[in-house]
Amino acid sequence: MRLQSWESQDGELERRPAYHKLIASKNLQSGIAVDDGVAVHYIEEEISEIVSSRQNAKAYEVFFDEMIIEKELRVEFLGSC
């Protein structure tokens, strides 16, 4: 799966619809999208853990099944420093 950084605080509002369009048109495979501050740890091409330095940050599996589906994934908040 591909990893895509999701909409961020720096104003990249077109990122999410562009990613949806590419997946729906089959120009890009389904993948994982994450908010700023989220990291995805893979072991042998499988997700092992998803963590965040931001309390409300999220991660999603994004795929096309007659329509775009965003499945929210569990993210572990690492706590504030």
C-alpha positions as CSV (number, residue, x, y, z in Angstrom):
1,M,0.0,0.0,0.0
2,R,1.1,3.5,-0.7
3,L,1.4,6.1,2.1
4,Q,-0.1,9.6,1.5
5,S,0.1,12.5,3.9
6,W,-3.3,13.9,4.5
7,E,-4.5,17.5,4.6
8,S,-2.2,19.5,6.7
9,Q,-2.3,22.8,8.6
10,D,-0.3,24.5,5.8
11,G,-3.3,24.8,3.5
12,E,-3.0,21.9,1.1
13,L,-6.7,21.5,0.9
14,E,-6.6,19.9,-2.5
15,R,-4.6,16.9,-1.4
16,R,-7.5,14.8,-0.2
17,P,-9.7,15.2,-3.3
18,A,-6.7,14.7,-5.6
19,Y,-5.9,11.5,-3.8
20,H,-9.5,10.3,-4.1
21,K,-9.6,11.1,-7.8
22,L,-6.4,9.2,-8.5
23,I,-7.6,6.1,-6.6
24,A,-11.0,6.2,-8.2
25,S,-9.5,6.5,-11.7
26,K,-7.2,3.6,-10.9
27,N,-4.1,5.8,-11.7
28,L,-3.0,5.1,-8.1
29,Q,-3.5,2.0,-5.9
30,S,-5.4,2.0,-2.7
31,G,-3.3,3.2,0.2
32,I,-2.9,4.7,3.6
33,A,-3.5,8.4,4.3
34,V,-2.3,10.2,7.4
35,D,-2.7,13.5,9.1
36,D,0.3,15.6,10.0
37,G,2.2,14.2,13.0
38,V,1.3,10.5,12.2
39,A,3.8,7.8,11.5
40,V,3.1,4.3,10.1
41,H,5.6,1.6,11.2
42,Y,5.8,-1.3,8.7
43,I,7.3,-4.7,9.3
44,E,7.8,-6.8,6.2
45,E,5.3,-4.8,4.2
46,E,2.6,-5.1,6.9
47,I,1.5,-2.3,9.2
48,S,2.8,-3.0,12.7
49,E,1.8,0.2,14.5
50,I,0.5,3.7,13.8
51,V,1.5,6.4,16.2
52,S,1.0,10.2,16.5
53,S,2.6,13.1,18.2
54,R,-0.7,15.0,17.9
55,Q,-3.6,13.9,20.1
56,N,-6.4,14.1,17.5
57,A,-4.4,13.1,14.4
58,K,-5.8,10.2,12.3
59,A,-4.9,7.6,9.7
60,Y,-7.1,6.0,7.1
61,E,-7.1,3.1,4.7
62,V,-8.4,4.7,1.4
63,F,-9.8,2.4,-1.4
64,F,-12.3,2.3,-4.1
65,D,-15.3,-0.1,-4.0
66,E,-17.9,1.5,-6.3
67,M,-17.1,4.7,-4.4
68,I,-14.2,6.1,-2.3
69,I,-14.1,4.5,1.1
70,E,-12.0,5.9,4.0
71,K,-11.6,3.4,6.8
72,E,-10.3,5.1,10.0
73,L,-7.4,3.2,11.5
74,R,-6.4,3.0,15.2
75,V,-3.7,5.6,16.0
76,E,-1.8,5.5,19.3
77,F,-1.1,9.0,20.7
78,L,2.5,9.1,22.1
79,G,1.7,11.8,24.6
80,S,3.0,15.3,24.9
81,C,6.7,16.1,25.6
